[in-house]
Amino acid sequence: MLQLTKDDIYLDQQADNKQDAIKKVASALTQREFVQEGYVDGMLERESQAATYLGSGIAIPHGTTTTRHLVKKTGVQVFYFPQGVVWGDDGEKAYIAIGIAASSDEHLTLLRQLTHVLGDEDVEDRIKQIKTKEDIIALLTGQSSQDENNALISDDLLLLDIPADNIETLQALNASKLKRVGAINANFIANSLDTKPSYIGQGVWVSDCNDGNLKNAIAISRTISNIQASGKDVKVLISMSIKSDAADRAVERLAELAYHQQLSQLHTAKDTQISQLFTSDIAISDIFAAENTQAQPTQADTAALTAEFIVLNPHGLHTRPASVLVKTVKQFDSVITVANLDGTGNAVSATSLMKIVALGAKKGCRLKFTAEGSDAQKALDTIGQAISDGLGEGTE
């Protein structure tokens, strides 16, 4: 998790442009002895190669691989620009600039965390309402603007369509995810692993524990393997940490699915649908109706196509090659997703710079692209060629 202190944050900043903003951030990194003099040149060079704007008002200026030797220690400095600074290629404004000093790939951990922060629907409103350093810390460390005991489910608590040998494997994975977000302690892990999950129907199992719950959270693992427990199919395991009554709504939604014998919807549900199921008041029928409609293609539709490519870039998919990939993908009308098969395996939108960088794909990692639309094959061919060419920076 991102470790921030008040000393790392600078409120009420102003800059005429992003170059001016970067110089201020670099100066702070230098004064705090995260980097040596000259690191600013690498930050400006990185920005000239590709904008480090992630979206939702947040930018992450950082140096190039050629200036990593100037990093003394890993750290961040966060600048808040209430009026915003034009940062994105399309004129988007950044209100928060997170200057990163990293000697290797530590910044990928930060990017993965920001993936979930930027996924919050109210993040842009929260940014514009920032008044204190505590507000920024709460925002960037993933604390909700609502009661922290509200039921929680997010991308880092979902692990979909993975191979597994048995239900115990899924239990261990879910417990690990809950522990990682601070939802449970060692007592929960020990007791839950000694207790068999409850079967609620249609291949769906639920695991919980009366001890060691620190906050509300729901972890879900879904397997593609044909496994059983006590003679019943295992497709989905839902592990729940329940701290307060705020989680009751999520339990009720699950009970409603079971009552109407619709638990099988979870076998193919997308991550966004699962999140909506447990965190929104949208009718269950409406949540899955959109997916069911999409699953019935018309004659004009083209079946989804997939292709796998190997990352050849020496430093993996950092900001520059990732931005080239995004621009390549945006040329096409097809809906395109990408998954790091040597990472979590979860598919993300291939048009999101932030999500692609957060995949943490290093040299040699296998990327699986899925394209659905009239120009799907052309899109995959073009993406494959771009990756083979090094995504704008070569492969040597």
C-alpha positions, -999 to +999 in steps of 0.1 A: +000+000+000+010+036-006+026+050+025+019+087+027+026+113+055+016+149+057+052+159+050+048+143+015+019+166+006+018+202-007-015+220-008-027+251-027+000+249-054+000+268-087+017+262-121+013+277-155+018+244-173+028+209-166+065+215-172+064+241-144+045+217-122+070+189-128+099+212-119+082+220-086+076+183-079+112+174-088+125+202-065+106+186-036+119+152-044+154+166-044+150+186-012+137+155+006+167+136-007+148+110-027+168+119-058+199+137-068+201+169-088+193+163-125+164+139-119+141+166-132+156+162-166+145+126-167+110+136-156+107+162-183+120+138-209+095+111-198+067+137-202+079+146-237+077+109-246+042+103-233+019+122-210+018+107-175-018+117-170-038+088-157-073+102-157-097+115-131-075+145-124-044+126-114-009+126-130+022+106-120+053+124-133+084+102-130+119+098-145+132+076-173+152+044-170+183+064-179+179+086-147+172+058-123+207+060-110+199+094-096+173+079-072+186+077-037+155+060-022+120+052-033+094+078-024+066+101-036+058+138-033+022+149-038+012+183-051-024+196-052-033+222-078-068+235-069-071+252-103-058+223-122-029+221-147-035+210-183-017+176-185-034+151-207-029+148-245-066+159-249-063+189-227-074+171-195-065+188-162-045+172-134-053+184-099-030+160-081+005+153-093+023+124-077+060+127-083+076+093-081+112+084-073+118+047-080+151+029-088+133-001-103+096-010-107+083-001-073+060+025-089+039-003-104+026-011-069+015+025-066-002+023-101-020-009-091-034+009-060-044+039-080-063+016-104-087+009-076-088+045-064-096+058-098-123+032-102-144+050-075-173+069-091-169+099-068-131+103-071-132+135-093-157+152-070-136+142-040-105+157-056-121+190-062-134+192-026-099+186-011-093+209+018-067+192+040-037+169+037-058+142+054-083+144+025-055+136+001-042+107+022-077+092+025-082+096-013-049+081-024-048+053+001-082+040-010-102+051+020-138+057+010-155+090+016-183+070+032-182+050+064-151+028+063-172-001+077-194-002+046-193-035+026-163-034+004-156-051-029-131-039-054-109-052-083-081-063-059-107-086-041-118-103-073-099-132-089-119-145-118-115-175-141-084-191-126-073-227-124-076-244-090-070-279-077-096-277-049-118-254-028-091-250-002-069-232-028-098-207-033-101-203+004-064-195+008-065-170-021-095-152-007-081-150+028-049-136+013-068-109-005-088-100+025-057-098+046-040-076+020-067-049+023-066-050+061-101-066+064-091-096+085-064-107+109-046-140+115-074-154+136-098-152+107-073-169+084-067-198+108-103-204+116-116-200+081-091-225+067-102-250+093-138-245+085-155-259+054-174-233+033-212-235+030-228-246-003-256-223-013-263-238-047-254-238-084-217-242-078-215-212-054-200-215-019-197-190+009-170-188+036-170-165+067-158-165+103-169-151+136-134-141+147-109-117+132-131-094+112-116-060+110-139-043+084-165-053+059-151-068+028-160-095+002-134-115-017-145-137-047-126-163-065-140-181-096-124-211-111-124-225-146-114-259-133-139-288-129-135-294-092-159-306-065-163-305-027-185-331-009-198-342-043-209-307-054-195-285-081-172-256-071-174-227-095-174-196-072-162-191-036-173-159-018-154-151+014-170-125+036-155-104+064-185-088+083-177-061+108-210-042+110-246-041+098-235-022+068-227-055+052-263-067+055-273-054+021-246-074+004-258-106+022-294-099+012-284-096-024-267-129-023-297-145-006-320-130-033-299-146-060-301-180-042-339-177-037-345-171-074-320-197-084-299-172-102-265-180-086-253-193-119-251-157-131-220-155-111-203-181-133-199-156-161-205-122-146-180-095-153-161-078-125-183-046-129-215-066-125-202-083-094-193-050-079-227-036-087-244-066-073-228-061-038-224-023-036-253-007-055-291-006-053-295-014-090-321-042-095-304-076-099-324-082-131-311-049-146-275-057-137-275-090-156-299-079-183-272-058-200-249-088-201-276-111-214-284-087-242-248-084-253-245-122-252-270-125-281-252-111-311-270-099-342-259-109-377-238-078-379-219-087-349-185-105-349-176-131-324-148-122-300-113-130-311-083-135-290-045-134-295-015-136-272+017-116-275+049-115-256+062-082-241+096-075-256+104-041-241+134-043-218+116-025-190+082-038-196+050-019-201+059+013-183+042+046-192+057+053-226+051+019-244+017+016-226+006+050-241+016+038-276-004+007-270-034+027-260-032+049-290-029+019-312-060+003-297-081+035-299-078+034-337-104+006-338-141+004-332-139-030-315-141-034-278-106-046-267-094-059-234-060-072-223-049-095-195-014-102-181-014-140-181+017-139-159+000-116-135-035-117-120-050-128-154-078-103-150-088-085-182-088-047-183-097-021-209-070-017-234-079+019-238-069+028-202-033+038-198-036+036-160-050+000-161-025-012-186+005+001-167-010-014-135-009-048-151+028-049-141+038-066-173+075-071-175+097-083-204+086-118-213+051-116-199+023-130-220-005-106-228-039-119-239-059-095-260-096-100-267-113-080-294-150-080-303-163-060-332-163-056-369-126-048-371-115-072-344-090-092-365-074-061-380-071-047-345-053-078-331-030-079-361-021-042-357-016-046-319+006-076-325+028-057-349+031-028-326+042-050-298+067-068-320+081-034-330+086-024-294+057+000-289+077+031-298+110+023-280+124-008-296+132-042-282+169-040-276 
